[in-house]
């Protein structure tokens, strides 16, 4: 499921949010954190899924934050009912950083949850928990909406390279032998990758490296879920792994992934250097290393996601003559990452998600 374009909230209105969690402490923390933002209004709370479903028609929320483990009706069952009865509501799941939490969250995303936030099993001090909610949850709530303003100023124009980057495939970059595909993706990524990677044919002859913004455990489960439906090999990358044709490598959570070249041989290098764009792994890190290792022999792909990770990396790639594909706005859950690349004049092609693989195949 995708949310096509940002939903506009009328001038003077706020993003109405319903908080659903069986923990009184968590409900209070989430309510307190969200209420600090002037553009968000917590319109109510519920301790389980049945109560949440009863309150939705009364409160008319734009967003529901939904815990997974709850009595009476758990998060997954509640999510399924919300998707059927209220398809326009944005659902953000709360997940634990555990094996089960990761697995259930992956299932929730497949069932139509738009995003998730993680909470530690032992969250520590209330102040730290509150700060985590402010920094993680608030941007994830707001990424799906555009608040109309009475005296709105136009969005700043992003400086563009003097190149024909906004065109559909004009053949630019197709004269250079392509050696690798690198992909950056965030919000909406698991479902986007579930569309894109299974479309690769069994004889696909390039390696594919992916940065999906996810924590540890989540990336391994993502690789396993994709492998079950793909004709190519899909694995979570490990240090020193060879980069070979027909293999899809996903950067492990909390590690940057780079490409190291030693003559014709290329391998994976993982590190825990500081986050970039508040992300680790970061697409910019992978893209820069691809530019250094392969020059113009790279196909860079930027898919749905919040923020602008990948933009600077695409600048490095384009300077080497690489070919850049950005997902278009209607097919993106959030047109942040691909939007910056497309509006910044860095994309050779801006296309629907279903057209990404045909675009790649046309280049090779």
BELURCOR-V41229 format. One record per residue. N is the residue number from 1. RES is the residue in three letters. PSI is psi in whole degrees, 0 to 359 (999 if undefined). Layout:
N:RES:PSI + N:RES:PSI
This chain:
1:UNK:138 + 2:UNK:157 + 3:UNK:103 + 4:UNK:116 + 5:UNK:158 + 6:UNK:141 + 7:UNK:130 + 8:UNK:132 + 9:UNK:132 + 10:UNK:154 + 11:UNK:133 + 12:UNK:352 + 13:UNK:168 + 14:UNK:168 + 15:UNK:110 + 16:UNK:125 + 17:UNK:136 + 18:UNK:126 + 19:UNK:123 + 20:UNK:114 + 21:UNK:142 + 22:UNK:351 + 23:UNK:124 + 24:UNK:319 + 25:UNK:314 + 26:UNK:318 + 27:UNK:318 + 28:UNK:318 + 29:UNK:313 + 30:UNK:316 + 31:UNK:316 + 32:UNK:314 + 33:UNK:313 + 34:UNK:324 + 35:UNK:343 + 36:UNK:340 + 37:UNK:128 + 38:UNK:347 + 39:UNK:1 + 40:UNK:139 + 41:UNK:122 + 42:UNK:111 + 43:UNK:351 + 44:UNK:177 + 45:UNK:165 + 46:UNK:150 + 47:UNK:352 + 48:UNK:174 + 49:UNK:324 + 50:UNK:317 + 51:UNK:321 + 52:UNK:314 + 53:UNK:325 + 54:UNK:329 + 55:UNK:342 + 56:UNK:311 + 57:UNK:337 + 58:UNK:322 + 59:UNK:340 + 60:UNK:58 + 61:UNK:154 + 62:UNK:329 + 63:UNK:142 + 64:UNK:125 + 65:UNK:129 + 66:UNK:120 + 67:UNK:156 + 68:UNK:310 + 69:UNK:108 + 70:UNK:153 + 71:UNK:168 + 72:UNK:300 + 73:UNK:115 + 74:UNK:179 + 75:UNK:318 + 76:UNK:316 + 77:UNK:321 + 78:UNK:317 + 79:UNK:314 + 80:UNK:321 + 81:UNK:321 + 82:UNK:316 + 83:UNK:324 + 84:UNK:317 + 85:UNK:328 + 86:UNK:69 + 87:UNK:340 + 88:UNK:350 + 89:UNK:133 + 90:UNK:130 + 91:UNK:125 + 92:UNK:120 + 93:UNK:150 + 94:UNK:126 + 95:UNK:152 + 96:UNK:153 + 97:UNK:64 + 98:UNK:167 + 99:UNK:313 + 100:UNK:317 + 101:UNK:318 + 102:UNK:316 + 103:UNK:316 + 104:UNK:324 + 105:UNK:318 + 106:UNK:320 + 107:UNK:319 + 108:UNK:319 + 109:UNK:321 + 110:UNK:331 + 111:UNK:356 + 112:UNK:4 + 113:UNK:139 + 114:UNK:329 + 115:UNK:181 + 116:UNK:159 + 117:UNK:150 + 118:UNK:148 + 119:UNK:138 + 120:UNK:152 + 121:UNK:317 + 122:UNK:98 + 123:UNK:353 + 124:UNK:213 + 125:UNK:153 + 126:UNK:325 + 127:UNK:318 + 128:UNK:320 + 129:UNK:319 + 130:UNK:317 + 131:UNK:322 + 132:UNK:318 + 133:UNK:319 + 134:UNK:314 + 135:UNK:331 + 136:UNK:311 + 137:UNK:316 + 138:UNK:311 + 139:UNK:328 + 140:UNK:330 + 141:UNK:315 + 142:UNK:342 + 143:UNK:340 + 144:UNK:359 + 145:UNK:154 + 146:UNK:117 + 147:UNK:120 + 148:UNK:139 + 149:UNK:146 + 150:UNK:314 + 151:UNK:62 + 152:UNK:139 + 153:UNK:146 + 154:UNK:150 + 155:UNK:144 + 156:UNK:144 + 157:UNK:131 + 158:UNK:131 + 159:UNK:137 + 160:UNK:151 + 161:UNK:147 + 162:UNK:66 + 163:UNK:160 + 164:UNK:56 + 165:UNK:339 + 166:UNK:350 + 167:UNK:160 + 168:UNK:186 + 169:UNK:106 + 170:UNK:2 + 171:UNK:352 + 172:UNK:131 + 173:UNK:349 + 174:UNK:348 + 175:UNK:348 + 176:UNK:133 + 177:UNK:124 + 178:UNK:135 + 179:UNK:342 + 180:UNK:152 + 181:UNK:130 + 182:UNK:138 + 183:UNK:135 + 184:UNK:135 + 185:UNK:152 + 186:UNK:246 + 187:UNK:127 + 188:UNK:1 + 189:UNK:313 + 190:UNK:318 + 191:UNK:324 + 192:UNK:316 + 193:UNK:328 + 194:UNK:340 + 195:UNK:318 + 196:UNK:308 + 197:UNK:318 + 198:UNK:343 + 199:UNK:349 + 200:UNK:131 + 201:UNK:161 + 202:UNK:335 + 203:UNK:20 + 204:UNK:127 + 205:UNK:20 + 206:UNK:150 + 207:UNK:152 + 208:UNK:128 + 209:UNK:133 + 210:UNK:133 + 211:UNK:113 + 212:UNK:124 + 213:UNK:101 + 214:UNK:154 + 215:UNK:174 + 216:UNK:154 + 217:UNK:315 + 218:UNK:319 + 219:UNK:323 + 220:UNK:316 + 221:UNK:324 + 222:UNK:315 + 223:UNK:318 + 224:UNK:319 + 225:UNK:320 + 226:UNK:318 + 227:UNK:326 + 228:UNK:344 + 229:UNK:10 + 230:UNK:154 + 231:UNK:344 + 232:UNK:165 + 233:UNK:132 + 234:UNK:123 + 235:UNK:158 + 236:UNK:132 + 237:UNK:149 + 238:UNK:159 + 239:UNK:131 + 240:UNK:1 + 241:UNK:134 + 242:UNK:143 + 243:UNK:107 + 244:UNK:160 + 245:UNK:143 + 246:UNK:11 + 247:UNK:134 + 248:UNK:123 + 249:UNK:127 + 250:UNK:128 + 251:UNK:132 + 252:UNK:147 + 253:UNK:139 + 254:UNK:12 + 255:UNK:132 + 256:UNK:147 + 257:UNK:129 + 258:UNK:161 + 259:UNK:127 + 260:UNK:130 + 261:UNK:136 + 262:UNK:89 + 263:UNK:227 + 264:UNK:348 + 265:UNK:133 + 266:UNK:139 + 267:UNK:166 + 268:UNK:136 + 269:UNK:125 + 270:UNK:144 + 271:UNK:168 + 272:UNK:44 + 273:UNK:163 + 274:UNK:149 + 275:UNK:150 + 276:UNK:138 + 277:UNK:33 + 278:UNK:22 + 279:UNK:141 + 280:UNK:105 + 281:UNK:158 + 282:UNK:138 + 283:UNK:323 + 284:UNK:319 + 285:UNK:311 + 286:UNK:314 + 287:UNK:317 + 288:UNK:318 + 289:UNK:326 + 290:UNK:320 + 291:UNK:318 + 292:UNK:325 + 293:UNK:324 + 294:UNK:354 + 295:UNK:232 + 296:UNK:1 + 297:UNK:22 + 298:UNK:139 + 299:UNK:113 + 300:UNK:134 + 301:UNK:127 + 302:UNK:117 + 303:UNK:181 + 304:UNK:141 + 305:UNK:153 + 306:UNK:147 + 307:UNK:197 + 308:UNK:20 + 309:UNK:134 + 310:UNK:339 + 311:UNK:308 + 312:UNK:323 + 313:UNK:323 + 314:UNK:326 + 315:UNK:316 + 316:UNK:318 + 317:UNK:313 + 318:UNK:327 + 319:UNK:339 + 320:UNK:358 + 321:UNK:15 + 322:UNK:165 + 323:UNK:128 + 324:UNK:131 + 325:UNK:129 + 326:UNK:140 + 327:UNK:143 + 328:UNK:168 + 329:UNK:314 + 330:UNK:329 + 331:UNK:359 + 332:UNK:143 + 333:UNK:315 + 334:UNK:122 + 335:UNK:59 + 336:UNK:290 + 337:UNK:306 + 338:UNK:332 + 339:UNK:317 + 340:UNK:318 + 341:UNK:316 + 342:UNK:310 + 343:UNK:337 + 344:UNK:4 + 345:UNK:21 + 346:UNK:348 + 347:UNK:128 + 348:UNK:330 + 349:UNK:135 + 350:UNK:111 + 351:UNK:162 + 352:UNK:151 + 353:UNK:317 + 354:UNK:347 + 355:UNK:358 + 356:UNK:310 + 357:UNK:315 + 358:UNK:324 + 359:UNK:317 + 360:UNK:312 + 361:UNK:327 + 362:UNK:335 + 363:UNK:337 + 364:UNK:999
